[in-house]
Amino acid sequence: MRHFRPLFLSLTVALFVFGGFAGAALGAEAAHPAATEEHEEAHHLPLKATLLTYGIGGHPPTDPQHPETAKIGYLAITNSMLVSWIVAAGILICARLATRKIRPVPTGLQNFWEWLVESLHNFLEGMIGRDLVKRTFWFFATIFIFILFVNWFGLIPGVGTVGWGHYLPNGAFAFDRPLLRGGNADLNMTSAMAMIFFLCWIVWAIQANGVGGFLSHIFGPKGDSKGLMKIAMVIIFFAVGLLEIVSILFRPISLSFRLFGNIYAGETILETMANMVPSLSWLLPVPFYFMELLVGLVQALVFMLLTAVFTLLIAQHEPGHEAHH
């Protein structure tokens, strides 16, 4: 169970980076004028819930388009950030409870966590090798577990459906903003995780190859050649290396948008099914809930696999070549 220790560090870093992203995004919106008194009277959460929200240091959500739920100093707390904190705290508490009293024959929560961690370790070891998994398993396991439970938490009834709204002139109630929202349905969250991987990828690449080996891996000519052919190969592979740099820089973008797009699309489908036939709003989304459970698992697995493959491609060595340290 030694693999649990890095969960604390990686989750904490991810959440603080996500807070920075959200705070920067919200800072640009701070100059927006406050909404009218009609919107101020359009809060339909129970009094205790609103007081709890404002008590953190925030203000009533007068702007329906403003995602800010509360503030701690200059740090804006959004509904999706709140979900990510809840899930991270739940994972850490469960891991702590599971490893508090280690038994030789695991049972209950310890048995579940050992099965999950050991299964991930064996799976990754078979894919990227024993040496690499020793250095990177803490990240891949954490990112899979965190993304999986954030995705599934967003499917709990009440997440995305309880919040603030207002009544329209015709008497209908318009839902403006939820109190809680799926963490990965926010591009800030997926971008933060992708950027953390990108930084880790650079560190792992330099550890495996050294600075010179890293540059040679990208720009160096492959194969044996002599004379004019070698000069031509150097020019060609240098151009290919420039394209590879562009590809590497786009990896965090593709990782973040892939996860965000799939989760946001699932959230939109559930909302559409619930509003399509009001009298059947309790029934129509049910099949799609099962589909989203599978999507949540698949997307967590895809994010982990892609990051693991990207790492393997830069860290592996050709036969007969040693790493440059």
C-alpha positions in Angstrom: 0.0 0.0 0.0 3.0 2.3 -0.3 1.5 3.7 -3.5 -1.1 5.7 -1.5 1.4 8.3 -0.2 1.7 10.3 -3.4 -2.1 10.6 -3.7 -1.9 13.5 -1.2 0.7 15.5 -3.1 -0.7 15.1 -6.6 -4.3 15.8 -5.6 -3.2 18.9 -3.7 -1.2 20.2 -6.6 -3.9 19.6 -9.1 -6.5 21.4 -7.0 -4.3 24.4 -6.3 -3.5 24.7 -10.0 -7.2 24.4 -10.8 -7.9 27.2 -8.3 -5.4 29.4 -10.1 -7.0 28.8 -13.4 -10.5 29.5 -12.1 -9.3 32.6 -10.2 -7.6 34.0 -13.3 -10.7 33.4 -15.4 -13.0 35.0 -12.8 -10.7 37.9 -12.3 -11.5 39.1 -15.8 -15.2 39.1 -15.0 -14.9 41.2 -11.8 -15.6 44.4 -13.7 -19.1 43.3 -14.8 -21.8 45.4 -13.2 -24.0 43.9 -10.6 -27.4 42.6 -11.6 -30.6 44.4 -10.7 -32.6 43.8 -7.6 -34.9 41.5 -9.5 -32.1 39.0 -9.7 -31.1 39.5 -6.1 -34.6 38.3 -5.1 -34.3 35.3 -7.4 -32.5 33.0 -5.0 -34.5 29.8 -4.2 -32.0 27.8 -2.2 -32.9 27.1 1.4 -31.7 29.9 3.8 -29.1 27.6 5.4 -27.5 26.7 2.1 -27.2 30.3 1.0 -25.8 31.4 4.4 -23.3 28.5 4.2 -22.2 29.7 0.7 -21.9 33.4 1.5 -20.2 32.6 4.9 -17.0 31.5 3.1 -16.5 35.1 2.1 -18.6 35.3 -1.1 -21.6 37.3 -2.1 -25.1 36.5 -3.3 -25.0 35.2 -6.9 -26.7 38.2 -8.6 -25.3 37.4 -12.0 -26.8 34.1 -13.4 -23.9 33.8 -15.9 -21.2 34.3 -13.2 -20.0 30.9 -12.1 -18.5 32.2 -8.8 -20.1 30.6 -5.7 -17.8 32.2 -3.0 -14.4 33.7 -2.5 -11.5 33.2 0.0 -9.5 36.3 -0.4 -8.7 36.6 -4.1 -9.4 32.9 -4.7 -12.8 32.4 -6.4 -14.7 29.2 -5.5 -16.7 27.8 -8.3 -19.3 25.1 -8.2 -17.2 22.7 -10.2 -14.1 23.4 -8.0 -16.3 22.6 -4.9 -17.1 19.2 -6.4 -13.4 18.5 -7.1 -12.6 19.3 -3.4 -15.4 17.1 -2.1 -14.2 14.2 -4.3 -10.5 14.7 -3.4 -11.4 14.8 0.3 -13.5 11.6 -0.1 -10.7 9.8 -1.8 -8.1 10.8 0.8 -10.4 9.8 3.7 -11.2 6.4 2.2 -7.6 5.8 1.5 -6.7 6.7 5.1 -9.4 4.5 6.5 -8.4 1.6 4.3 -4.7 1.8 5.3 -5.2 2.7 9.0 -5.0 -0.9 10.2 -3.4 -3.1 7.6 -4.4 -6.8 7.9 -2.5 -9.6 6.3 -5.7 -10.9 4.8 -7.5 -7.7 3.6 -11.2 -7.2 4.0 -13.7 -4.5 3.3 -12.3 -1.1 2.3 -8.7 -2.3 2.5 -9.5 -5.2 0.1 -11.1 -2.8 -2.4 -8.3 -0.3 -2.4 -5.6 -3.0 -2.6 -7.5 -4.6 -5.5 -7.8 -1.2 -7.3 -4.2 -0.1 -6.8 -2.7 -3.5 -7.5 -4.8 -3.9 -10.7 -3.7 -0.5 -12.0 -0.1 -1.3 -11.1 0.0 -4.6 -12.9 -1.8 -3.2 -15.9 0.6 -0.2 -16.2 3.6 -2.4 -15.6 2.7 -4.7 -18.5 2.3 -1.7 -20.7 5.2 0.7 -19.9 7.6 -1.6 -18.1 8.7 -2.1 -14.5 11.4 0.6 -14.3 9.1 3.3 -15.7 6.1 2.4 -13.6 8.2 2.7 -10.4 8.7 6.4 -11.2 5.3 7.3 -12.7 2.7 5.1 -11.1 1.9 7.6 -8.4 0.7 10.0 -11.1 -1.2 7.6 -13.4 -3.0 5.9 -10.5 -4.0 9.2 -8.9 -5.2 10.7 -12.2 -7.3 7.6 -13.0 -8.9 7.4 -9.6 -9.6 11.1 -9.3 -11.1 11.5 -12.8 -13.2 8.4 -12.4 -14.8 9.5 -9.1 -15.2 13.1 -10.2 -17.1 11.8 -13.3 -19.3 9.5 -11.3 -19.9 12.2 -8.6 -21.4 14.4 -11.3 -24.1 11.8 -11.9 -25.4 11.9 -8.3 -29.0 13.3 -8.3 -28.9 17.0 -7.2 -25.5 17.7 -8.8 -26.3 20.2 -11.5 -30.0 20.4 -10.6 -30.1 22.2 -7.3 -29.1 25.8 -7.2 -30.3 29.3 -8.0 -33.0 30.5 -10.4 -35.8 33.0 -11.0 -39.4 33.1 -12.1 -40.3 34.3 -15.5 -43.1 36.8 -16.2 -45.3 33.8 -17.2 -44.8 32.1 -13.9 -42.4 29.5 -15.1 -39.2 28.9 -13.1 -35.9 29.3 -14.9 -32.9 27.5 -13.5 -29.8 29.8 -13.7 -26.9 28.2 -11.9 -26.4 25.0 -10.0 -24.8 24.9 -6.5 -22.7 21.9 -7.6 -21.5 20.9 -11.1 -19.4 18.1 -12.4 -15.7 18.9 -12.0 -14.6 17.7 -15.4 -17.4 19.5 -17.1 -15.3 22.6 -16.4 -12.4 23.2 -18.9 -10.3 24.7 -16.1 -10.1 21.4 -14.3 -9.2 19.3 -17.3 -6.6 21.9 -18.4 -5.0 21.9 -15.0 -4.6 18.2 -15.0 -3.2 18.2 -18.5 -0.7 20.9 -17.7 0.5 19.0 -14.6 1.1 16.0 -16.8 3.0 18.1 -19.3 5.3 19.3 -16.5 5.8 15.8 -15.2 6.4 14.5 -18.7 9.3 17.0 -19.2 10.9 15.9 -15.9 10.5 12.2 -16.7 11.9 12.8 -20.2 15.0 14.5 -18.9 15.5 11.9 -16.2 15.3 9.1 -18.8 17.4 10.7 -21.5 19.3 13.7 -20.1 19.0 17.1 -21.7 21.2 16.1 -24.7 19.4 12.8 -25.1 16.0 14.5 -25.0 17.0 16.9 -27.8 18.5 14.1 -29.8 15.4 12.0 -29.4 13.4 14.8 -31.0 15.8 16.3 -33.6 18.5 13.6 -34.0 18.6 11.6 -37.3 17.5 8.0 -37.0 19.5 5.2 -38.7 23.0 4.9 -40.1 23.9 7.1 -43.0 27.1 8.7 -44.4 28.2 11.5 -46.6 25.6 13.7 -48.3 22.8 11.3 -47.2 23.7 12.0 -43.6 23.5 15.7 -44.2 20.1 15.3 -45.9 18.8 13.1 -43.0 20.0 15.8 -40.4 18.0 18.5 -42.3 14.9 16.2 -42.7 14.8 15.0 -39.1 15.4 18.6 -37.8 12.2 19.6 -39.7 10.4 16.5 -38.4 11.6 17.6 -34.9 9.9 21.0 -35.3 6.7 19.2 -36.2 7.2 17.0 -33.1 7.5 20.0 -30.9 4.2 21.3 -32.2 2.6 17.9 -31.6 4.0 17.9 -28.0 2.7 21.4 -27.3 -0.8 20.4 -28.5 -0.9 17.3 -26.3 -2.2 19.1 -23.1 -4.8 20.9 -25.3 -6.1 17.6 -26.8 -6.1 15.9 -23.4 -8.1 18.7 -21.7 -10.6 19.2 -24.5 -11.2 15.4 -25.0 -12.1 14.9 -21.4 -14.0 18.1 -21.1 -16.0 17.6 -24.3 -17.1 14.1 -23.4 -18.2 14.9 -19.9 -19.9 18.2 -20.9 -21.7 16.4 -23.8 -23.0 13.7 -21.3 -24.2 16.5 -18.9 -26.0 18.1 -21.8 -27.6 14.9 -23.0 -29.0 14.2 -19.5 -30.4 17.7 -19.2 -32.0 17.4 -22.7 -33.6 14.1 -21.9 -34.9 15.4 -18.6 -36.5 18.4 -20.3 -37.8 16.7 -23.5 -41.0 15.4 -22.0 -41.6 17.0 -18.6 -44.0 14.2 -17.5 -41.3 11.6 -18.2 -38.4 13.5 -16.9 -37.9 10.9 -14.2 -37.7 8.1 -16.8 -36.0 9.2 -20.0 -32.6 10.0 -18.5 -32.2 6.6 -16.8 -30.7 4.7 -19.8 -28.3 7.6 -20.4 -27.2 7.5 -16.7 -26.0 3.9 -17.3 -24.2 5.1 -20.5 -22.6 8.0 -18.6 -21.3 5.5 -15.9 -19.5 3.7 -18.7 -18.3 7.0 -20.3 -16.9 8.1 -17.0 -14.9 4.9 -16.6 -13.7 5.0 -20.3 -12.7 8.6 -20.2 -10.7 8.1 -17.0 -9.0 5.1 -18.6 -8.3 7.0 -21.8 -6.7 9.9 -20.0 -4.5 7.6 -18.0 -3.5 5.5 -21.1 -2.7 8.5 -23.3 -0.5 10.0 -20.6 1.2 6.7 -20.0 1.9 6.1 -23.8 3.2 9.7 -24.2 5.6 9.0 -21.4 6.6 5.6 -22.7 7.4 7.1 -26.2 9.9 9.6 -24.8 11.4 7.4 -22.1 12.0 4.1 -24.0 15.3 3.4 -25.6 16.3 1.5 -28.7 18.0 -1.9 -28.2 21.7 -1.4 -27.3 21.3 2.2 -26.3 21.5 3.4 -22.8 19.9 6.4 -21.2 22.1 9.5 -21.0 22.3 10.9 -17.5 
